[in-house]
Amino acid sequence: MRGEALLVRLNAAPVDGAANAELIDVLADALGVPKRTVSIVSGERSRQKRIRVEGLTQQLVDSRVISKLR
């Protein structure tokens, strides 16, 4: 974590959307949700992104992320 941002390191290169696809896979797995519920709201071509997870509140996302970091 850096401030309110979650830092995620990926193996995929940022070519042809591979890194974005891997980010969605990683987040869906960590949050225990289907990949179809995770989407990039903004920043598809940036290192900083805003992510939407359908069906989960911000508090639930935060608690699941924190539990994975421990």
N, C-alpha and C positions, 0 to 999 in steps of 0.2 A: 504494500500500500504506500502511496505517496499522497499525503493529504487525503482527499476524498476519492482519489483515483486508484483504480486497481491496475497494477503493472502485470502484464502477461508476456512471457517470453515464448516465442513460437519458433518452430524449426523451418517452417515453410517460407520461401522467399516471397516478397511482395510482387509477384509476377502473375498476371492473368487471374487475380483474385484468390490465389492459393492461400495467402496469409489470412485473408478475411474468412475464407471457408474454414481454415483450421481454428481461428479464433472462435467462430460459432460452435464448432465441434467441442472445443475445450470448455467453453462456458456452459453449453448444454449439459455436458457430462458432469461438470462440477456442481451445477444447480439441480441436477436430477430431473431435467425437463426434455421434451423432444426438441430436436434441432429446429423444427418448423416454428417454434415459439420464440426463438431468438433471432433478432434482426439488428442490423446496423442502421441507426437512425441518421447519423451524420458522421462524416470523416472517413468514408470508404477509401480515399486516397491519402489519408493522413495517418500519422502515428497515433494521434489522439482521436478516439472514437466515442460516440454516444451509442449505447446499446439499449434496446427494448426487449424485455422478457414478458411475453403475454401470459396472463394468468397468475402472476406473482406480484405482490406488493413490493415496494422499495425496501421495507423493513424485512420481509422474508428473504429477498435477494441478499441483503446485507448480512443477515444472520447465517445464511448458507455459505456465503463467501468466507465469513469469519471462521466458521467451523472447519472449513477446508484448509485454512491457513494454520490452524493449530496442530 
